[in-house]
Structure formats: structure tokens, C-alpha cells
Amino acid sequence: MMDSSPIIIVLNLAAAAALLIWAVRLVRTGFERAFGSQLRLWLRRSTGNRLAATGTGTLTAILLQSSTAVAMLLAGFMAAGSVGGTAGLAIILGADLGSAIVAQIMNSRIALLTPLLLLIGVLIFLRSSRRSVRQVGRILIGLALIFLSLDLIRDASAPLANSEAASGALIYLSADPLTAFLLAAVFAWLVHSSVAAILLFATLAAQGVMPLSAAFAMVLGANLGGAFIAFVLTLQADVSVRRVVSSNLFLRGGGAGLVLFLLYRLDGVDLIPGASPVQQVLNLHLLFNLALLVVCIPFLGPIMRLAESVFADDNKNSTKANGRTALDPSVQNQPARAFACAHRELVEMGNRIEIMVRDSMSLFDNYDDAIAQQLKREKVEIVRMSLDLRVYLSGVKSDNPKEDTGTRAFDLSGVAVNLEAGADTIARKMVELAKRKSAENVNFSEEGWQELTDFFDRVLRNVQHGIAVLMTEDAGAARELVQQKEMIREIERKLERAHLTRLRAGASETIETSAIHLDLLRALKMLNTAFAMIAYPLLKESGQLLESRLANE
């Protein structure tokens, strides 16, 4: 990297930055795959008070290396009504602080362990057959690559310190902090990682390539860009999610703009503590997010009420127009296109059932007959879609007599039947159980309700996983879905035993809701099975399914 050619310098710097972005993503996906279920449960259980929610958001962001990842995990809970707006905003503000702490950790002397982290990570990943253990190896590899990429950025940027062109451009940014602020916001959004962007800016400042004032402006801009990532990703989400994410964008982005104005208006660049430029840059990032959290925590209630007045409630009882379909009769003589149409229709069925799942569980907390009736109407629509799909598939023919269309049509029809069964479980079983609970005016025990909501969250995650398998046809994801089916079966048995133990103890709430509790557990297991069945045709086709169980690795 000693070549002083501008093209080589830029190429080396871009490659090192790309490695940094990818390494941050590697760590995040490793944590999501290894500990995703535990993190989701932890997030949902932490909403008792604002401080607990904030602390959970901070710790989760540190583990996932991303406040955006926390926001996306949170979106599912908020859409299902498991987490309220005030708690959700507290979690996201805590996650913003957590991402700032991550940047501090990445600049620590732990970087000296890079060779050891890389060696241990590769050995674990290659030698372990357990998926969760392999993900630990993935995390260690990612951490090592982060530190390695920062070293590469330092080496690649060293010649820029003596470059007149680079110095001129960066001096201009130093004199025009608004441009630097906006450029950094766009960059952080493009790379989908404010952590990676801030580490890049801090490293360039440490090398003397970027003036400190420009680095401060770009770090504040990266905060705006980081908040904008989640905003874009949740544009089509439930209104409760959009309220929280938009509030965070306003607070974090607006706060960053305000600090930028004050910092340069009051000439406060030298007031940021730190023994070195890189530490000053990272300290500004940390202090900004900490100050934002401290200032906003007492006012979360009024902030969310304001957000509710800006974002009106979606009409939860409105339905998509009946008769909408992806099935195109004109391509039934072209199997590839016809099956693609059928696939899109199945994805639409899955998406509608996912909404049914989330709405149904809320009935056990607060029964609403209008929602119950809507779920039943939606089930009728799913039945219609399933029948139309099966009739459509029966008419798919190929002009080539040697082409087998029957097997594919049979598999897709089977998926439709299973999705229909899932919708029936919701509308017929779960809704009736919720209605019965409301009519009898009984309540689950605190421990029992906690178990049911935790179990529901696992099932909802598998429903979403099943839809993803349907969309991507990824054999690895399909295999994981079937493994989750076995895990759900074991958890259901464990929860039944726990309930019976409480029943023997004679708790009145447990006795009053015993039948409803056990029937709801079984209904959720049936719903999980309906979506797990999506994976079987794909695994059978790829040779990963034996007659009675998954093939060994």
C-alpha cells in the first residue's frame, strides 16, 4: 500500500472500507443466528419501565453491533402489540447509545488480539457441527476482520496526508460543515451501518487525513444517516412502528443538526475531551447519544402523543380487495411462469396469515369482536385463494410431453392446503378460545401468560421464517425451519408440564384457565406445523429429507 498513485490509494481505501462494512455485518448476523430467539425474548420482557427498556436496547445493540438491527427486531413486537410506543422509543434510544459504545470498544486495545480471534474463530467454524457454535466462530472472525480492516484503512489513507488534492477537499469540508454533515448521512445510509461509517471517519481523523472539525461534522451526519436506515426499512410497517422510528429519526437527526450548529457557532471543537483525534471523534459520538437519551427519557410520553397525532391509526379492519390475485390464466401453458405466479400467490397468503397471527394474540389480552369477525372473514378469503390456486395449478400444462409439471403442482398445492389449515387454526380455534376467555371473565396466571406470550413469539418468528423460505427457496433456511418444528414440539411439552405443576399447586387462576391455556398451546403448535410444512418439498427435492427425519449433515 506504499504506491502513491491516486487510483491505487482510492482503490485500497475503498476495499478496506468494504471489508469493514462486511465485517460489521458478519458479527451482526452471527449474533442474530446464534442468539436471535433469546434476544427477541429479552427485548419483549424488558418493557416494564423506561430504564429497563433503555438498558436492554443498549445491551442488544452492543451484541448486534447495530441500532438498526434492534429497531427491526422491535418492529415485530410493536406490530403484534407486545411492546408499546413509549417502551419502543426507549429501547431504540438505548440502542443508539449501544452503537456508540460499540465504536468505543472497536477502538480499544482488544484489537491486539486480532490474530488470536481469527485463528480461534476459523477453528470453531470449521470443526464444529452445531449451528449455534459455528455462529460463535463467525462472530470471532467478524471481530478480527473489523480490526484488520481498520489497520488497512490506516495504511491506505497514510499517503493522503501528503496529498494536496485530498487536503484541499477535506479542508473545504472543514469550512463547510453542513456539506460534510449531509455527505456523511448519505454514506451511512448507503452502507447501512452507522458504526462502520463512524469508525471510518475516526480512523481518517487519526491519520491526519481528515481535519478534526470535518470529522465531527461527519460523525454527527452519520447519526442522521443511521436513524434514516430504519426509517426507510419500516416505511411499509405497522403505524405503531413508524411512529417510533420516525420519532427516533426526528430526535437523533434533529439533535445531530442542532449539536452541529452549536458546535461551530460557539467554536466548541476544542471542548470535546480525548487524548487523540480518534478518541475525540468517538467521544463526541458517545456524548451526543448519551445526552440525547438523558434529555428525552423524561419526555417520552409527550413525544409519543405528538407522534400519534401526526401518524393516524391504520384501519386495522380494512381488507385488501377480494379477488386480487397473482394467478395469470394466460400463462398456464408456460409452467415456469405459471409456477412463479403460484409462488407469488402463496407469499400473499402467507403475509395475510401473518397479520392474522399478530391480531389474534391481542384478543387474549383485550377481546375485540370487530377484530374477531375480521379474522373469520380473512380466513374465508384465504380458503378462496387456496381453492383458486389448486384449480389454477391443475390446469398448468406443458407443450413438452416429457416435462413433469405434476410434482411441482402437487407440492405447491400442498403448501396452499397447509397455509389454509394455519388460517383455520387462527380463526376457528384461537379466536374462539379468546372469546371464551372473555366470556368467562378469567385471566391467565402471570407466569402462565408469560409462557404463552414467549411461545407465541417463537411461533410468530417461525411463521415469518416460513414465508421467507417460500420467497427464497433457500434449502439451509428450510432445514432450519424443520429443526424449529422439532424444537417447538419439545417446548410445548415442557410448557404443558409446567402448567400441570402449577395446577397441582392449586393456583386459582391456573385452574380457571387450564383448558384454555392447554388448547392455546396446542393451537400455536398446529399453526407452527402448518408453516413448517413449507420446507418439506424443498428439502425432499434437495435430498436433505429422509423418510421420517432430516438427513444427517
KEMIBA-455379 format. One record per residue (C-alpha): x, y, z. Coordinates in steps of 0.2 Angstrom, whole numbers, padded with zeros to 4 digits, always signed. Example, Ala and Ser with C-alpha at 12.3 -4.5 7.8 and 13.67 -1.06 7.14 Angstrom:
+0062-0022+0039/+0068-0005+0036/
# end
This chain:
+0000+0000+0000/+0015+0011-0002/+0010+0015-0020/+0006+0034-0021/-0005+0033-0037/-0021+0041-0033/-0031+0027-0041/-0022+0014-0031/-0024+0024-0015/-0043+0026-0018/-0045+0008-0023/-0036+0002-0007/-0046+0013+0004/-0062+0008-0004/-0058-0010-0002/-0053-0008+0016/-0069+0001+0019/-0079-0013+0011/-0071-0025+0022/-0075-0015+0037/-0094-0014+0032/-0094-0033+0028/-0086-0037+0044/-0098-0027+0055/-0112-0036+0045/-0104-0053+0049/-0104-0050+0068/-0122-0044+0067/-0128-0059+0058/-0118-0071+0069/-0127-0064+0084/-0144-0064+0076/-0142-0083+0070/-0135-0089+0086/-0145-0079+0099/-0159-0071+0090/-0173-0080+0099/-0165-0076+0116/-0163-0058+0111/-0181-0056+0105/-0187-0063+0121/-0176-0052+0131/-0182-0036+0121/-0200-0040+0124/-0198-0044+0143/-0189-0028+0146/-0204-0016+0144/-0208-0014+0162/-0201+0003+0164/-0191+0015+0154/-0174+0012+0162/-0176-0007+0159/-0181-0004+0141/-0166+0008+0138/-0154-0004+0146/-0160-0018+0136/-0159-0008+0120/-0141-0003+0124/-0135-0021+0128/-0144-0028+0112/-0136-0015+0101/-0119-0019+0108/-0121-0038+0104/-0129-0035+0087/-0116-0021+0083/-0131-0011+0076/-0146+0000+0082/-0155-0003+0066/-0155-0022+0069/-0163-0018+0086/-0176-0007+0078/-0180-0022+0065/-0182-0034+0080/-0193-0022+0089/-0204-0019+0074/-0212-0037+0075/-0216-0034+0094/-0224-0017+0091/-0234-0023+0076/-0241-0038+0087/-0245-0026+0101/-0232-0034+0113/-0222-0018+0115/-0230+0000+0117/-0224+0015+0109/-0215+0023+0124/-0206+0007+0128/-0201+0005+0110/-0194+0023+0109/-0184+0020+0125/-0177+0004+0118/-0172+0012+0101/-0164+0027+0110/-0154+0015+0121/-0149+0005+0105/-0142+0022+0098/-0131+0023+0114/-0126+0005+0112/-0120+0008+0094/-0109+0022+0101/-0102+0011+0114/-0098-0002+0101/-0087+0011+0092/-0078+0014+0108/-0075-0005+0110/-0068-0007+0092/-0055+0007+0096/-0049-0002+0112/-0034-0012+0114/-0044-0028+0111/-0038-0025+0093/-0021-0033+0098/-0030-0050+0099/-0034-0050+0080/-0023-0065+0076/-0030-0075+0090/-0048-0070+0087/-0046-0075+0068/-0037-0092+0072/-0050-0097+0086/-0065-0091+0075/-0059-0101+0060/-0056-0117+0070/-0073-0116+0079/-0082-0113+0062/-0073-0127+0053/-0073-0140+0066/-0090-0138+0075/-0105-0147+0068/-0118-0137+0079/-0125-0122+0071/-0125-0111+0086/-0107-0115+0090/-0102-0111+0072/-0110-0094+0073/-0099-0090+0088/-0084-0094+0076/-0092-0082+0064/-0093-0068+0077/-0075-0070+0081/-0070-0070+0063/-0080-0054+0060/-0072-0045+0075/-0055-0050+0069/-0059-0043+0052/-0066-0027+0059/-0049-0024+0067/-0039-0029+0052/-0050-0018+0041/-0046-0003+0052/-0027-0007+0051/-0029-0007+0032/-0039+0009+0032/-0024+0017+0042/-0011+0010+0029/-0022+0015+0014/-0025+0033+0020/-0007+0037+0025/-0002+0044+0008/-0017+0055+0008/-0009+0065+0022/+0003+0072+0010/-0009+0074-0005/-0013+0092-0009/-0029+0087-0018/-0036+0077-0004/-0031+0090+0009/-0039+0103-0001/-0056+0093-0002/-0056+0089+0016/-0051+0107+0021/-0066+0113+0011/-0077+0101+0021/-0070+0108+0037/-0075+0125+0031/-0092+0119+0025/-0099+0108+0040/-0116+0106+0033/-0110+0098+0017/-0099+0086+0027/-0114+0083+0038/-0125+0078+0023/-0112+0068+0014/-0109+0058+0030/-0128+0055+0032/-0129+0049+0014/-0114+0037+0016/-0120+0030+0032/-0137+0026+0024/-0129+0019+0008/-0118+0007+0018/-0132+0003+0030/-0121+0004+0045/-0118+0020+0056/-0105+0010+0066/-0094+0006+0051/-0096+0024+0044/-0090+0032+0061/-0076+0020+0063/-0070+0025+0045/-0071+0044+0049/-0062+0042+0066/-0048+0032+0058/-0046+0045+0044/-0045+0059+0058/-0032+0049+0067/-0021+0048+0052/-0022+0067+0050/-0031+0065+0033/-0047+0072+0039/-0047+0089+0049/-0055+0086+0066/-0069+0099+0063/-0074+0089+0047/-0073+0073+0056/-0085+0080+0070/-0097+0086+0056/-0097+0069+0048/-0099+0059+0064/-0115+0069+0068/-0121+0067+0050/-0118+0048+0052/-0131+0049+0066/-0144+0056+0055/-0140+0043+0042/-0140+0029+0054/-0158+0034+0060/-0163+0036+0042/-0159+0017+0038/-0173+0011+0050/-0185+0024+0044/-0183+0018+0026/-0184-0001+0031/-0200+0002+0040/-0210+0013+0028/-0222-0001+0025/-0223-0007+0043/-0237-0005+0055/-0241+0013+0060/-0235+0010+0078/-0218+0005+0072/-0217+0020+0060/-0222+0032+0075/-0207+0026+0085/-0194+0025+0071/-0200+0042+0064/-0198+0050+0082/-0181+0042+0083/-0176+0050+0066/-0183+0067+0072/-0174+0066+0088/-0157+0059+0083/-0156+0068+0066/-0163+0084+0073/-0152+0083+0088/-0137+0080+0077/-0141+0095+0067/-0143+0106+0082/-0127+0100+0090/-0118+0103+0074/-0124+0121+0074/-0120+0124+0092/-0103+0116+0090/-0097+0128+0076/-0107+0143+0081/-0099+0143+0098/-0082+0137+0092/-0083+0122+0103/-0072+0109+0094/-0059+0110+0106/-0071+0107+0121/-0073+0088+0116/-0062+0078+0128/-0050+0065+0121/-0031+0062+0121/-0031+0059+0102/-0041+0065+0087/-0049+0047+0086/-0054+0047+0104/-0061+0065+0102/-0072+0059+0087/-0078+0044+0096/-0081+0053+0112/-0092+0066+0103/-0102+0052+0096/-0104+0044+0113/-0108+0060+0122/-0121+0065+0109/-0131+0049+0111/-0129+0049+0129/-0135+0067+0131/-0150+0063+0119/-0155+0049+0129/-0154+0058+0146/-0164+0073+0139/-0178+0063+0130/-0181+0050+0143/-0192+0061+0154/-0202+0067+0139/-0206+0050+0130/-0224+0051+0134/-0227+0068+0126/-0216+0064+0112/-0226+0048+0108/-0243+0058+0110/-0237+0070+0097/-0232+0056+0085/-0249+0048+0087/-0257+0065+0082/-0245+0065+0066/-0247+0047+0062/-0266+0042+0062/-0271+0024+0066/-0272+0012+0051/-0289+0005+0048/-0284-0012+0055/-0301-0019+0050/-0299-0014+0032/-0296-0029+0020/-0287-0030+0003/-0300-0031-0011/-0307-0048-0013/-0302-0056-0030/-0285-0049-0031/-0274-0062-0037/-0257-0066-0045/-0263-0080-0054/-0262-0077-0073/-0273-0090-0083/-0264-0084-0100/-0248-0092-0094/-0254-0109-0089/-0246-0117-0104/-0229-0110-0098/-0225-0120-0082/-0211-0109-0076/-0221-0093-0077/-0237-0101-0070/-0227-0108-0055/-0220-0091-0052/-0237-0084-0052/-0242-0098-0040/-0227-0094-0029/-0232-0075-0028/-0250-0080-0023/-0243-0091-0009/-0232-0077-0002/-0248-0066-0002/-0257-0079+0008/-0243-0081+0020/-0242-0062+0023/-0260-0061+0026/-0260-0075+0038/-0245-0067+0047/-0256-0052+0050/-0270-0064+0057/-0257-0072+0069/-0252-0055+0076/-0270-0049+0078/-0276-0065+0085/-0265-0065+0101/-0270-0047+0105/-0288-0054+0108/-0282-0064+0123/-0277-0048+0132/-0292-0037+0126/-0305-0046+0116/-0312-0035+0102/-0327-0043+0092/-0324-0032+0077/-0306-0039+0076/-0313-0057+0079/-0325-0056+0065/-0312-0048+0053/-0301-0063+0056/-0315-0075+0052/-0318-0066+0036/-0300-0066+0032/-0300-0085+0034/-0314-0086+0022/-0303-0076+0009/-0288-0087+0012/-0299-0103+0009/-0305-0095-0008/-0287-0091-0013/-0281-0109-0008/-0295-0116-0019/-0292-0105-0034/-0274-0109-0033/-0276-0128-0033/-0288-0126-0048/-0276-0115-0057/-0261-0127-0054/-0272-0142-0060/-0273-0133-0077/-0254-0130-0079/-0248-0140-0094/-0233-0140-0104/-0231-0142-0123/-0217-0153-0120/-0224-0171-0115/-0208-0175-0106/-0209-0161-0094/-0216-0166-0077/-0227-0152-0071/-0237-0163-0059/-0225-0165-0045/-0222-0146-0044/-0240-0143-0045/-0244-0156-0031/-0230-0148-0020/-0237-0130-0022/-0255-0136-0019/-0249-0145-0003/-0242-0128+0003/-0258-0120+0000/-0268-0133+0010/-0256-0131+0024/-0257-0112+0024/-0276-0114+0024/-0275-0125+0039/-0265-0112+0048/-0278-0099+0044/-0292-0110+0050/-0282-0113+0067/-0282-0095+0070/-0300-0091+0065/-0308-0106+0072/-0298-0111+0087/-0288-0096+0093/-0302-0084+0091/-0315-0095+0100/-0303-0098+0114/-0300-0079+0116/-0319-0076+0115/-0322-0090+0128/-0309-0082+0140/-0318-0065+0138/-0335-0073+0141/-0329-0082+0157/-0320-0066+0163/-0305-0076+0168/-0286-0072+0167/-0271-0082+0165/-0259-0083+0179/-0244-0071+0177/-0232-0085+0175/-0244-0094+0163/-0247-0078+0152/-0228-0075+0151/-0225-0093+0145/-0239-0091+0132/-0233-0075+0125/-0215-0082+0124/-0221-0097+0115/-0232-0086+0103/-0216-0076+0099/-0207-0091+0094/-0221-0097+0083/-0223-0080+0075/-0205-0080+0071/-0206-0097+0063/-0221-0090+0053/-0211-0076+0046/-0196-0089+0043/-0208-0100+0033/-0213-0085+0022/-0195-0081+0019/-0192-0099+0014/-0207-0098+0002/-0199-0082-0005/-0181-0088-0007/-0182-0107-0008/-0166-0107+0002/-0163-0126+0007/-0152-0120+0023/-0167-0109+0029/-0179-0123+0025/-0169-0135+0035/-0168-0123+0050/-0187-0121+0049/-0189-0140+0051/-0177-0140+0066/-0188-0127+0074/-0203-0138+0072/-0195-0151+0082/-0189-0138+0095/-0207-0131+0096/-0214-0148+0100/-0202-0150+0114/-0205-0133+0121/-0224-0136+0120/-0222-0152+0130/-0211-0143+0143/-0224-0129+0145/-0238-0142+0147/-0228-0150+0161/-0225-0133+0169/-0244-0129+0168/-0249-0145+0176/-0236-0142+0190/-0245-0126+0194/-0262-0134+0193/-0257-0147+0206/-0251-0132+0217/-0269-0126+0217/-0267-0108+0210/-0285-0102+0206/-0280-0093+0190/-0272-0108+0184/-0287-0119+0187/-0299-0107+0179/-0289-0105+0163/-0282-0123+0162/-0292-0129+0147/-0290-0113+0138/-0271-0112+0142/-0268-0130+0135/-0279-0128+0120/-0270-0112+0115/-0253-0121+0117/-0259-0134+0105/-0266-0122+0093/-0250-0112+0092/-0241-0129+0089/-0253-0133+0075/-0250-0116+0067/-0231-0118+0068/-0233-0135+0060/-0243-0128+0046/-0229-0116+0041/-0215-0128+0044/-0223-0140+0031/-0217-0126+0018/-0200-0133+0020/-0203-0151+0016/-0205-0151-0003/-0189-0141-0004/-0179-0152+0007/-0185-0168-0002/-0180-0160-0019/-0163-0156-0012/-0161-0174-0005/-0160-0167+0013/-0175-0176+0019/-0176-0195+0024/-0192-0204+0025/-0195-0199+0043/-0182-0186+0048/-0169-0174+0042/-0154-0181+0033/-0138-0180+0044/-0125-0167+0039/
# end
